[in-house]
Amino acid sequence: MSEPQTQSFQAEVRQLLDIVIHSLYTDKEIFVRELISNASDSLEKLRLKQLTENSVFEADLPLEISITTDEEAKTITFSDHGIGMNRQELSDNLGTIARSGSKEFLEALKEKGDANASVIGQFGVGFYSAFMAADKVEVFTHSWDEETEHLKWESDGQSGYTVSDAEGEKRGCRIVVHLKEDCADFAKEATIKGIIERYSRFVSFPLNLNGELVNTVEAIWLKNKKEISDEEYKEFYQYCAHAVDEPRHTLHFSADAPIDINALLYSPAENTERFGFGQMKSGVSLYCRKVLIDAEPQGLLPEWLRFLRGVVDSEDLPLNISRESMQDSALIQKLNRLLTKRFIKHLTTEAKKDPKKHEEFFEVFGRFLKEGIATSFDHHESLAGLLRFETSMTEAGEKTSLEDYLTRAKEEQDSIYYLVGLDRAAMESGAYLEAFQKRGIEVIFFTDGIDDYIMETLREYKGKALVSADRAEIEMDDLPEEESKLNEEESKELVDWLGETLKDKVESVEIGKRLVSHPVVALTPKDAPSGQMRAMMESMGQNAPELKARLEFNPGHELVEKLNELRSSNATVAEMVAHQLADNALLAAGMVKNPASVVAGMNDLMGSLMK
């Protein structure tokens, strides 16, 4: 039996210990995750070693991890039957970091004056995190090689460590963490069980806590899809989302670019934001080799996909030493784009496969897709293809898409026309639809308050401009002459008179081609915000720009004919009627700031007629 050997830590190790213990990790509990992860790595290496070596010490030992807590002694013991270490490996792995290049890395940090910058996880310093909670750590080990010694490594994490003989050790490592007084809670079984469930519930090997198996849920995202049943997918969703419902969508895929990842994403059955429960929080967790890195990783998915649940796992994530944040934000952005693109593609495929199911999904989660259009320029068109709505050519309650709209559009039609209103009935009875119906042009009905903003953001779809049907710049082709109540000269005189009478209220007055059953319509000027947009701006405390509409009068309407006659017989009342007709049209277009003034004008008009 050899004498105990005491060695001083390298200066770089002392520097790393100081960083780890005092600065790097935000939560002391992380040491439990790190030691479990190290044990899992050791077991994985042993499994590979068994494939290449004929003789492995104590080959029949189970490949598992055991954790034992002792509240009275204030200790936690982590045991594994993994690859173990010999004397040289103990010194190399737990007493020095020069071989890994960390010395140069720390020198670079010193030059930058940043002692807490990202230290790459590959340096293998997770073991040192034990000293955040411990005043002494003992490591008992025996290598896979039967010819090596039974050893004990011991340190208080201060100046150095001691390596001595320790007869009777089994293959692998047994790490005894002697807790500081203020960390005694970590010796409680309930505390350690909670940490395991949060960070290490999916490790590859059986994990026992005081003799009880605690990792009973399988990391099914790493399995072949063909080996997983629908019931298993549902059970895992309910487990990871803490839910009792069934998922609407399940997306399970692997990718090797821009990084090797495995992802399992779910959309839930319900959108709780609809019921006033506040904004949903993202439920997609980030793992590295089945070990939780971040339960709520910032930037992994765009904000509009916050309703998703599931996991994303990668063996290649370049993590910092604490595994608590991504080092490469550019990589997170690539992952963000990849995951978003794959989920949108999944929704598109599902929508074609089962249109009814997608309509039901859109009814519940459509607001999120619209938020994506408003905030995610890269995915504008693909998200627009997932919108569902009624149109002037569909039956009430029947939904269609922009893609279907284009299949019905006229060959020469270069725009997609839409209206935004309270409901379908209001838009069908309004003045804007008539011109399009007369020409057999389909108009989309949007009834959500934010739809006007979404269309303004989207601008076009598949090269076709999205144009609100209330826009003044829309050019209409001539239709066969219909019987007019006014001749050309009378129409011109009326327009001139109306233009002068209403000059303070509107931009211009014209005899238009749009109307059939309505006497007048107010059209939104080119590039001006719509009435709905103006209302949204004002509700947000923004000053909406002053807006003057273009009025189009219908020369074939009886009321317009009567107005023209009234100009000669009673000019005062004629002016009041003209103003009231204009106010009615502006009110319908959402261009009246004070609707009460319209009622007041109507009362004045009726008062004049009754004299």
C-alpha positions as CSV (number, residue, x, y, z in Angstrom):
1,M,0.0,0.0,0.0
2,S,1.5,3.3,-1.1
3,E,1.6,6.5,1.1
4,P,-1.0,9.2,0.5
5,Q,0.2,11.8,-2.0
6,T,-0.8,15.5,-1.5
7,Q,-0.7,17.8,-4.5
8,S,-1.3,21.5,-5.0
9,F,-3.9,22.6,-7.5
10,Q,-2.5,24.3,-10.5
11,A,-3.0,28.1,-10.4
12,E,-5.5,27.7,-13.3
13,V,-7.6,25.2,-11.3
14,R,-7.7,27.5,-8.3
15,Q,-8.8,30.3,-10.6
16,L,-11.5,28.1,-12.1
17,L,-12.7,27.0,-8.7
18,D,-13.1,30.6,-7.7
19,I,-15.1,31.4,-10.8
20,V,-17.3,28.3,-10.4
21,I,-17.9,28.7,-6.7
22,H,-18.5,32.4,-6.5
23,S,-19.5,33.7,-9.9
24,L,-20.5,31.3,-12.6
25,Y,-23.5,29.3,-11.5
26,T,-26.7,31.1,-10.5
27,D,-28.0,28.2,-8.4
28,K,-26.0,25.9,-6.1
29,E,-28.3,23.0,-7.0
30,I,-26.7,22.8,-10.4
31,F,-23.9,20.6,-8.9
32,V,-26.4,17.7,-8.6
33,R,-27.1,17.9,-12.3
34,E,-23.4,18.1,-13.1
35,L,-22.4,15.1,-11.1
36,I,-25.3,13.0,-12.5
37,S,-24.3,14.0,-16.0
38,N,-20.7,13.1,-15.3
39,A,-21.8,9.7,-14.0
40,S,-23.9,9.1,-17.1
41,D,-20.9,10.0,-19.3
42,S,-18.8,7.6,-17.4
43,L,-21.3,4.8,-17.9
44,E,-21.5,5.5,-21.6
45,K,-17.8,5.3,-21.9
46,L,-17.8,2.0,-20.1
47,R,-20.4,0.7,-22.4
48,L,-18.2,1.6,-25.4
49,K,-15.1,0.2,-23.7
50,Q,-16.9,-3.2,-23.4
51,L,-17.2,-3.3,-27.1
52,T,-13.4,-3.1,-27.7
53,E,-11.9,-4.8,-24.6
54,N,-12.1,-8.5,-23.8
55,S,-11.5,-8.0,-20.1
56,V,-13.3,-5.3,-18.0
57,F,-13.1,-5.3,-14.3
58,E,-16.3,-6.5,-12.6
59,A,-18.1,-6.8,-15.9
60,D,-21.3,-8.0,-14.4
61,L,-22.0,-4.8,-12.4
62,P,-25.2,-3.0,-13.5
63,L,-24.8,0.2,-15.5
64,E,-26.8,2.5,-13.2
65,I,-26.4,5.6,-11.1
66,S,-27.2,5.6,-7.3
67,I,-27.6,8.7,-5.1
68,T,-27.8,8.4,-1.3
69,T,-28.6,11.2,1.1
70,D,-27.7,11.3,4.8
71,E,-29.3,14.2,6.7
72,E,-27.5,13.4,9.9
73,A,-24.0,13.3,8.3
74,K,-24.9,16.1,5.9
75,T,-23.7,14.2,2.9
76,I,-24.8,13.2,-0.6
77,T,-23.1,10.2,-2.3
78,F,-23.1,9.8,-6.1
79,S,-22.2,6.3,-7.3
80,D,-21.8,4.8,-10.7
81,H,-20.3,1.6,-12.2
82,G,-18.8,3.4,-15.1
83,I,-15.3,3.6,-16.6
84,G,-13.6,4.8,-13.4
85,M,-10.1,6.3,-13.1
86,N,-6.6,5.2,-12.4
87,R,-4.1,7.3,-10.4
88,Q,-2.9,9.3,-13.4
89,E,-6.4,10.0,-14.6
90,L,-7.4,11.2,-11.1
91,S,-4.6,13.8,-11.2
92,D,-5.3,14.7,-14.8
93,N,-9.1,15.0,-14.5
94,L,-9.5,16.4,-11.0
95,G,-6.2,18.2,-10.4
96,T,-5.2,19.8,-13.7
97,I,-6.8,21.4,-16.7
98,A,-3.7,22.1,-18.7
99,R,-4.3,19.3,-21.1
100,S,-7.6,20.7,-22.3
101,G,-6.4,24.1,-23.3
102,S,-8.1,25.8,-20.4
103,K,-4.9,27.5,-19.3
104,E,-4.7,29.4,-22.5
105,F,-8.4,30.2,-22.4
106,L,-8.2,31.6,-18.9
107,E,-5.1,33.7,-19.9
108,A,-7.2,35.1,-22.7
109,L,-10.0,36.0,-20.2
110,K,-7.4,37.7,-18.0
111,E,-6.2,39.8,-20.9
112,K,-9.8,40.9,-21.6
113,G,-10.3,41.6,-17.9
114,D,-13.3,39.3,-17.9
115,A,-12.9,36.5,-15.4
116,N,-16.5,35.3,-15.8
117,A,-16.8,35.0,-19.6
118,S,-18.0,31.8,-21.1
119,V,-15.8,28.8,-20.2
120,I,-16.6,26.1,-22.7
121,G,-18.3,23.0,-21.3
122,Q,-15.9,20.6,-23.0
123,F,-13.3,21.6,-20.4
124,G,-15.0,19.1,-18.1
125,V,-15.1,21.4,-15.0
126,G,-18.7,20.5,-14.0
127,F,-17.2,18.4,-11.1
128,Y,-15.9,21.5,-9.5
129,S,-19.4,22.8,-9.0
130,A,-19.7,20.4,-6.0
131,F,-17.6,22.8,-4.0
132,M,-20.3,25.4,-4.2
133,A,-22.2,23.3,-1.6
134,A,-19.4,21.3,-0.1
135,D,-16.5,22.0,2.3
136,K,-15.0,18.6,1.4
137,V,-15.4,16.1,-1.5
138,E,-14.2,12.5,-1.6
139,V,-13.9,10.5,-4.7
140,F,-13.5,6.7,-4.4
141,T,-12.7,5.0,-7.7
142,H,-11.4,1.9,-9.5
143,S,-10.7,1.9,-13.3
144,W,-12.2,-0.5,-15.7
145,D,-8.7,-2.0,-15.9
146,E,-8.4,-4.7,-13.3
147,E,-4.7,-4.1,-12.9
148,T,-5.1,-0.6,-11.5
149,E,-5.4,0.5,-7.9
150,H,-8.3,1.2,-5.6
151,L,-8.1,4.9,-5.0
152,K,-9.4,7.8,-3.0
153,W,-9.2,11.5,-4.0
154,E,-10.0,14.1,-1.4
155,S,-10.0,17.9,-1.3
156,D,-11.5,20.9,0.5
157,G,-11.5,22.8,-2.8
158,Q,-8.9,25.3,-1.5
159,S,-5.2,24.7,-2.1
160,G,-4.9,21.1,-3.3
161,Y,-5.9,17.5,-3.0
162,T,-4.8,14.1,-1.6
163,V,-4.7,10.7,-3.4
164,S,-4.5,7.6,-1.3
165,D,-5.3,3.9,-1.4
166,A,-8.8,2.7,-0.7
167,E,-9.2,-1.0,-0.7
168,G,-12.4,-2.7,-1.8
169,E,-13.8,-0.2,-4.2
170,K,-15.9,-1.4,-7.0
171,R,-15.5,-0.3,-10.6
172,G,-16.5,3.2,-11.3
173,C,-16.7,6.2,-9.0
174,R,-18.3,7.0,-5.6
175,I,-18.3,10.7,-4.9
176,V,-19.1,11.8,-1.3
177,V,-20.1,15.4,-1.0
178,H,-19.7,16.8,2.6
179,L,-22.1,19.7,2.7
180,K,-21.5,23.1,4.2
181,E,-23.8,24.1,7.1
182,D,-25.8,26.5,4.9
183,C,-26.3,23.8,2.3
184,A,-27.6,21.1,4.6
185,D,-30.9,21.0,2.8
186,F,-29.3,19.2,-0.1
187,A,-29.0,16.2,2.2
188,K,-32.8,15.9,2.2
189,E,-34.2,13.3,-0.1
190,A,-37.1,15.5,-1.2
191,T,-34.7,18.3,-2.2
192,I,-32.6,16.0,-4.4
193,K,-35.6,14.3,-5.9
194,G,-37.0,17.7,-7.0
195,I,-33.7,18.6,-8.6
196,I,-33.5,15.3,-10.4
197,E,-37.0,15.7,-11.7
198,R,-36.2,19.2,-13.0
199,Y,-32.9,18.5,-14.6
200,S,-32.0,14.8,-15.0
201,R,-35.2,12.8,-15.3
202,F,-34.3,11.6,-18.8
203,V,-30.7,10.4,-18.3
204,S,-30.0,7.2,-20.3
205,F,-29.2,5.0,-17.3
206,P,-31.4,3.9,-14.3
207,L,-31.1,6.6,-11.6
208,N,-31.8,5.5,-8.0
209,L,-32.3,7.8,-5.1
210,N,-32.0,6.0,-1.8
211,G,-32.8,2.7,-3.5
212,E,-35.9,4.0,-5.5
213,L,-35.8,4.4,-9.3
214,V,-36.7,8.0,-10.0
215,N,-36.2,8.4,-13.8
216,T,-39.2,6.4,-15.0
217,V,-40.1,8.5,-18.0
218,E,-38.3,7.7,-21.3
219,A,-36.7,10.3,-23.5
220,I,-38.9,9.3,-26.5
221,W,-37.7,12.2,-28.6
222,L,-34.5,10.2,-29.3
223,K,-36.4,7.1,-30.4
224,N,-37.3,6.2,-33.9
225,K,-40.8,7.5,-34.8
226,K,-41.9,4.1,-36.0
227,E,-41.3,2.7,-32.5
228,I,-43.6,5.2,-30.8
229,S,-47.3,4.7,-30.5
230,D,-49.9,7.5,-30.5
231,E,-50.7,6.7,-26.9
232,E,-47.0,7.1,-26.0
233,Y,-46.8,10.5,-27.7
234,K,-50.0,11.6,-25.8
235,E,-48.6,10.4,-22.5
236,F,-45.3,12.2,-23.0
237,Y,-47.2,15.4,-23.9
238,Q,-49.3,15.2,-20.8
239,Y,-46.1,14.6,-18.7
240,C,-43.9,17.4,-20.1
241,A,-46.8,19.9,-20.5
242,H,-48.4,19.0,-17.1
243,A,-51.7,18.7,-19.1
244,V,-54.7,16.4,-19.2
245,D,-55.8,17.2,-22.7
246,E,-54.6,15.7,-25.9
247,P,-52.3,17.5,-28.3
248,R,-53.7,18.9,-31.6
249,H,-50.4,18.4,-33.4
250,T,-47.3,16.3,-32.8
251,L,-44.1,17.1,-34.7
252,H,-41.2,14.7,-34.1
253,F,-38.1,15.3,-36.2
254,S,-34.3,15.1,-36.3
255,A,-31.9,17.5,-38.2
256,D,-28.2,17.7,-38.7
257,A,-28.0,21.3,-39.9
258,P,-27.3,23.9,-38.7
259,I,-26.7,21.6,-35.7
260,D,-27.5,18.0,-34.8
261,I,-30.8,18.2,-33.0
262,N,-33.8,16.0,-32.0
263,A,-37.1,17.8,-31.4
264,L,-40.5,16.8,-30.2
265,L,-43.1,19.6,-30.4
266,Y,-46.8,19.7,-29.5
267,S,-49.6,22.2,-29.9
268,P,-52.1,21.9,-27.1
269,A,-55.8,21.6,-27.4
270,E,-56.7,25.0,-26.0
271,N,-55.4,28.6,-26.1
272,T,-55.8,29.8,-22.5
273,E,-55.2,33.4,-23.6
274,R,-58.7,33.3,-25.1
275,F,-60.1,33.1,-21.6
276,G,-58.2,35.9,-20.1
277,F,-55.6,33.8,-18.2
278,G,-52.7,36.0,-19.3
279,Q,-50.0,35.4,-21.9
280,M,-49.0,31.8,-22.3
281,K,-45.4,30.9,-21.5
282,S,-43.3,28.8,-23.9
283,G,-43.2,25.2,-22.8
284,V,-40.3,23.9,-25.0
285,S,-37.3,23.0,-22.9
286,L,-33.7,22.8,-24.2
287,Y,-31.7,19.6,-23.4
288,C,-28.2,18.5,-24.1
289,R,-27.9,14.7,-24.2
290,K,-31.1,14.3,-22.1
291,V,-29.9,16.7,-19.4
292,L,-32.0,19.9,-19.0
293,I,-30.1,23.1,-20.0
294,D,-33.0,25.5,-19.8
295,A,-36.7,25.0,-19.1
296,E,-37.6,28.3,-20.7
297,P,-34.8,29.1,-23.2
298,Q,-35.0,32.7,-24.5
299,G,-35.0,33.0,-28.3
300,L,-35.2,29.3,-29.0
301,L,-38.6,30.0,-30.6
302,P,-40.3,33.2,-31.7
303,E,-42.7,34.8,-29.3
304,W,-45.7,33.9,-31.4
305,L,-45.0,30.2,-31.0
306,R,-45.2,30.4,-27.2
307,F,-48.2,28.0,-27.2
308,L,-45.9,25.1,-28.2
309,R,-44.9,22.4,-25.7
310,G,-42.1,19.8,-25.9
311,V,-38.3,19.4,-26.0
312,V,-35.3,20.2,-28.2
313,D,-32.2,18.2,-27.6
314,S,-28.7,18.4,-29.0
315,E,-25.4,16.8,-28.3
316,D,-23.5,19.6,-30.0
317,L,-24.6,22.7,-28.2
318,P,-21.6,24.9,-27.5
319,L,-22.6,25.6,-23.8
320,N,-20.8,27.7,-21.3
321,I,-19.3,26.0,-18.2
322,S,-22.6,26.3,-16.3
323,R,-24.7,24.8,-19.0
324,E,-27.2,27.6,-18.1
325,S,-27.0,29.7,-21.2
326,M,-26.1,29.4,-24.8
327,Q,-22.7,30.8,-25.7
328,D,-23.5,31.3,-29.4
329,S,-26.6,33.5,-29.9
330,A,-26.2,33.2,-33.7
331,L,-26.7,29.5,-33.3
332,I,-29.8,30.0,-31.3
333,Q,-31.2,32.2,-34.1
334,K,-30.4,29.4,-36.6
335,L,-32.2,26.9,-34.4
336,N,-35.1,29.4,-34.1
337,R,-35.4,29.6,-37.9
338,L,-35.1,25.8,-38.3
339,L,-37.7,25.0,-35.7
340,T,-40.1,27.7,-36.9
341,K,-39.8,26.6,-40.5
342,R,-40.4,23.0,-39.7
343,F,-43.5,23.7,-37.6
344,I,-45.0,25.9,-40.2
345,K,-44.3,23.2,-42.8
346,H,-46.0,20.7,-40.5
347,L,-49.1,22.9,-40.2
348,T,-49.2,23.3,-44.0
349,T,-49.0,19.6,-44.6
350,E,-51.7,18.9,-41.9
351,A,-53.9,21.6,-43.4
352,K,-53.9,19.8,-46.8
353,K,-54.3,16.4,-45.3
354,D,-57.2,17.4,-43.0
355,P,-58.7,20.8,-43.8
356,K,-61.4,20.5,-41.1
357,K,-58.8,19.8,-38.4
358,H,-56.9,22.9,-39.5
359,E,-60.0,25.1,-39.4
360,E,-60.5,24.0,-35.8
361,F,-56.9,24.7,-35.0
362,F,-57.1,28.1,-36.7
363,E,-60.3,29.0,-34.7
364,V,-58.3,28.5,-31.5
365,F,-54.8,29.5,-32.4
366,G,-55.3,31.8,-35.4
367,R,-54.3,34.9,-33.4
368,F,-50.8,33.4,-32.9
369,L,-50.4,32.9,-36.7
370,K,-51.4,36.5,-37.3
371,E,-49.0,37.6,-34.6
372,G,-46.3,35.7,-36.6
373,I,-47.2,37.5,-39.8
374,A,-46.9,40.8,-37.9
375,T,-43.6,40.0,-36.3
376,S,-41.8,37.4,-38.5
377,F,-41.0,38.7,-41.9
378,D,-39.1,35.6,-42.9
379,H,-42.3,33.5,-42.7
380,H,-44.9,36.0,-44.0
381,E,-46.1,34.1,-47.0
382,S,-46.1,30.6,-45.5
383,L,-48.1,31.8,-42.5
384,A,-50.5,33.7,-44.8
385,G,-51.2,30.4,-46.5
386,L,-52.5,29.1,-43.2
387,L,-55.1,31.8,-42.7
388,R,-58.8,30.8,-43.0
389,F,-61.8,33.1,-43.6
390,E,-65.1,33.4,-45.4
391,T,-65.6,35.3,-48.6
392,S,-68.3,36.7,-50.8
393,M,-68.3,33.4,-52.8
394,T,-68.5,31.0,-49.9
395,E,-71.5,30.0,-47.9
396,A,-71.8,31.4,-44.4
397,G,-69.7,29.4,-42.1
398,E,-67.6,27.9,-44.9
399,K,-63.9,28.8,-44.7
400,T,-61.4,29.0,-47.4
401,S,-57.7,30.1,-47.9
402,L,-55.7,32.5,-50.0
403,E,-54.6,29.6,-52.2
404,D,-58.2,28.6,-52.9
405,Y,-59.1,32.3,-53.5
406,L,-56.4,32.5,-56.3
407,T,-57.8,29.4,-58.0
408,R,-61.1,31.3,-58.4
409,A,-59.7,34.7,-59.3
410,K,-60.2,36.1,-62.8
411,E,-57.3,35.5,-65.1
412,E,-56.5,39.2,-65.5
413,Q,-57.0,40.0,-61.7
414,D,-53.8,41.3,-60.2
415,S,-55.0,41.9,-56.7
416,I,-56.7,40.0,-53.8
417,Y,-59.5,42.1,-52.4
418,Y,-60.7,42.0,-48.8
419,L,-62.9,43.9,-46.3
420,V,-62.6,44.2,-42.6
421,G,-65.9,44.5,-40.6
422,L,-67.8,43.5,-37.5
423,D,-69.3,40.5,-39.2
424,R,-70.2,39.1,-42.6
425,A,-73.8,40.5,-42.6
426,A,-72.5,44.0,-42.0
427,M,-70.1,43.8,-44.9
428,E,-72.6,42.2,-47.2
429,S,-75.1,45.0,-46.6
430,G,-72.4,47.7,-46.9
431,A,-71.7,49.8,-49.9
432,Y,-68.2,48.5,-50.7
433,L,-69.1,45.0,-51.9
434,E,-71.5,46.0,-54.7
435,A,-68.9,47.0,-57.3
436,F,-67.1,43.7,-56.9
437,Q,-70.2,41.6,-56.9
438,K,-71.4,43.3,-60.1
439,R,-68.1,42.2,-61.8
440,G,-67.9,38.7,-60.3
441,I,-64.8,39.5,-58.2
442,E,-64.5,37.6,-54.9
443,V,-63.9,39.6,-51.7
444,I,-62.5,38.2,-48.5
445,F,-64.3,38.9,-45.2
446,F,-62.2,39.5,-42.2
447,T,-63.9,40.0,-38.8
448,D,-61.0,40.2,-36.3
449,G,-60.0,43.6,-35.1
450,I,-56.3,43.1,-36.0
451,D,-56.9,41.8,-39.5
452,D,-56.6,45.2,-41.1
453,Y,-53.2,45.6,-39.5
454,I,-52.2,42.1,-40.6
455,M,-53.1,42.8,-44.2
456,E,-51.2,46.0,-44.2
457,T,-48.2,44.2,-42.9
458,L,-48.5,41.3,-45.3
459,R,-49.0,43.5,-48.4
460,E,-49.1,40.7,-50.9
461,Y,-49.4,36.9,-51.4
462,K,-47.8,35.0,-54.3
463,G,-47.2,38.2,-56.2
464,K,-50.8,39.5,-55.8
465,A,-51.3,42.7,-53.9
466,L,-53.7,42.6,-51.0
467,V,-56.1,45.5,-51.3
468,S,-58.9,46.7,-49.1
469,A,-62.1,47.0,-51.1
470,D,-62.7,50.5,-49.7
471,R,-59.6,52.0,-51.4
472,A,-60.1,55.0,-53.7
473,E,-57.3,53.9,-56.0
474,I,-59.0,50.8,-57.2
475,E,-59.8,51.1,-60.9
476,M,-63.1,49.5,-62.0
477,D,-63.8,48.5,-65.6
478,D,-66.9,49.9,-67.2
479,L,-70.1,47.9,-67.1
480,P,-73.0,48.1,-69.6
481,E,-74.9,51.4,-69.1
482,E,-77.5,51.2,-66.5
483,E,-80.5,53.5,-66.4
484,S,-79.4,56.7,-64.7
485,K,-81.7,59.2,-63.0
486,L,-79.5,62.0,-64.1
487,N,-78.1,62.9,-67.5
488,E,-74.4,63.7,-68.0
489,E,-74.8,67.4,-67.7
490,E,-77.0,67.1,-64.5
491,S,-74.4,64.7,-63.0
492,K,-71.6,67.2,-63.6
493,E,-73.5,70.1,-62.1
494,L,-74.4,68.0,-59.1
495,V,-70.8,66.9,-58.6
496,D,-69.6,70.5,-58.8
497,W,-72.2,71.6,-56.3
498,L,-71.4,68.7,-53.9
499,G,-67.7,69.4,-54.2
500,E,-68.2,73.0,-53.1
501,T,-70.7,72.2,-50.4
502,L,-68.6,69.4,-48.8
503,K,-65.1,70.9,-49.4
504,D,-64.4,71.2,-45.7
505,K,-65.4,67.6,-45.1
506,V,-64.1,65.5,-48.0
507,E,-61.2,65.4,-50.4
508,S,-63.3,65.2,-53.6
509,V,-66.7,64.2,-55.0
510,E,-67.2,62.0,-58.1
511,I,-70.0,60.2,-59.8
512,G,-68.8,56.6,-59.3
513,K,-69.0,53.2,-60.9
514,R,-69.2,51.2,-57.7
515,L,-72.7,51.6,-56.4
516,V,-76.0,49.8,-57.0
517,S,-78.3,50.0,-54.0
518,H,-76.5,52.7,-52.0
519,P,-76.6,56.4,-52.8
520,V,-73.1,57.3,-51.7
521,V,-69.8,55.7,-50.5
522,A,-66.7,57.1,-48.8
523,L,-63.4,55.7,-50.2
524,T,-60.1,55.7,-48.3
525,P,-57.4,57.7,-50.0
526,K,-54.3,56.0,-51.3
527,D,-51.7,55.2,-48.7
528,A,-53.9,56.5,-45.9
529,P,-54.7,54.2,-42.9
530,S,-58.1,52.6,-42.9
531,G,-60.8,53.4,-40.4
532,Q,-60.0,50.3,-38.4
533,M,-56.3,51.2,-38.4
534,R,-57.1,54.7,-37.3
535,A,-59.2,53.4,-34.4
536,M,-56.4,51.0,-33.4
537,M,-53.9,53.8,-33.4
538,E,-56.1,56.0,-31.3
539,S,-56.8,53.2,-28.8
540,M,-53.0,52.9,-28.4
541,G,-52.7,56.6,-27.6
542,Q,-51.2,57.5,-31.1
543,N,-52.4,60.5,-33.0
544,A,-54.1,59.3,-36.2
545,P,-53.4,61.5,-39.2
546,E,-56.2,63.8,-40.4
547,L,-58.1,62.0,-43.2
548,K,-60.4,63.2,-45.9
549,A,-62.2,60.7,-48.0
550,R,-63.3,60.7,-51.6
551,L,-67.0,60.4,-52.0
552,E,-68.7,58.6,-54.9
553,F,-72.4,59.3,-55.6
554,N,-74.7,56.9,-57.4
555,P,-76.4,58.8,-60.3
556,G,-78.9,55.9,-60.6
557,H,-80.2,56.2,-57.0
558,E,-83.5,57.8,-56.4
559,L,-82.2,59.7,-53.3
560,V,-79.5,61.4,-55.4
561,E,-82.1,62.4,-58.1
562,K,-84.3,63.9,-55.3
563,L,-81.2,65.8,-53.9
564,N,-80.5,67.2,-57.3
565,E,-84.1,68.5,-57.6
566,L,-84.0,69.9,-54.1
567,R,-81.0,72.1,-55.0
568,S,-83.4,74.3,-57.0
569,S,-86.4,74.3,-54.7
570,N,-84.8,74.5,-51.2
571,A,-81.0,75.1,-51.3
572,T,-80.7,75.2,-47.5
573,V,-82.3,71.7,-46.9
574,A,-80.4,70.4,-49.9
575,E,-77.1,71.3,-48.2
576,M,-78.3,69.7,-45.0
577,V,-79.2,66.5,-46.9
578,A,-75.8,66.5,-48.7
579,H,-74.0,66.8,-45.4
580,Q,-76.0,64.0,-43.8
581,L,-75.4,61.7,-46.7
582,A,-71.7,62.4,-46.5
583,D,-71.7,61.9,-42.7
584,N,-73.5,58.6,-43.1
585,A,-70.9,57.4,-45.6
586,L,-68.0,58.6,-43.5
587,L,-69.5,56.9,-40.4
588,A,-69.8,53.6,-42.3
589,A,-66.1,54.0,-43.3
590,G,-64.9,54.6,-39.7
591,M,-63.8,58.2,-40.6
592,V,-66.0,60.1,-38.1
593,K,-64.3,60.9,-34.8
594,N,-67.5,62.0,-33.1
595,P,-70.5,59.8,-34.1
596,A,-72.8,61.9,-31.9
597,S,-72.3,64.8,-34.4
598,V,-74.0,62.6,-37.1
599,V,-77.0,62.1,-34.9
600,A,-77.2,65.8,-34.2
601,G,-77.1,66.5,-38.0
602,M,-79.9,64.1,-38.6
603,N,-82.0,65.8,-35.9
604,D,-81.4,69.2,-37.4
605,L,-82.4,67.9,-40.8
606,M,-85.6,66.3,-39.6
607,G,-86.4,69.6,-37.7
608,S,-86.0,71.5,-41.0
609,L,-88.2,69.1,-42.9
610,M,-91.0,69.4,-40.4
611,K,-91.2,73.2,-40.4
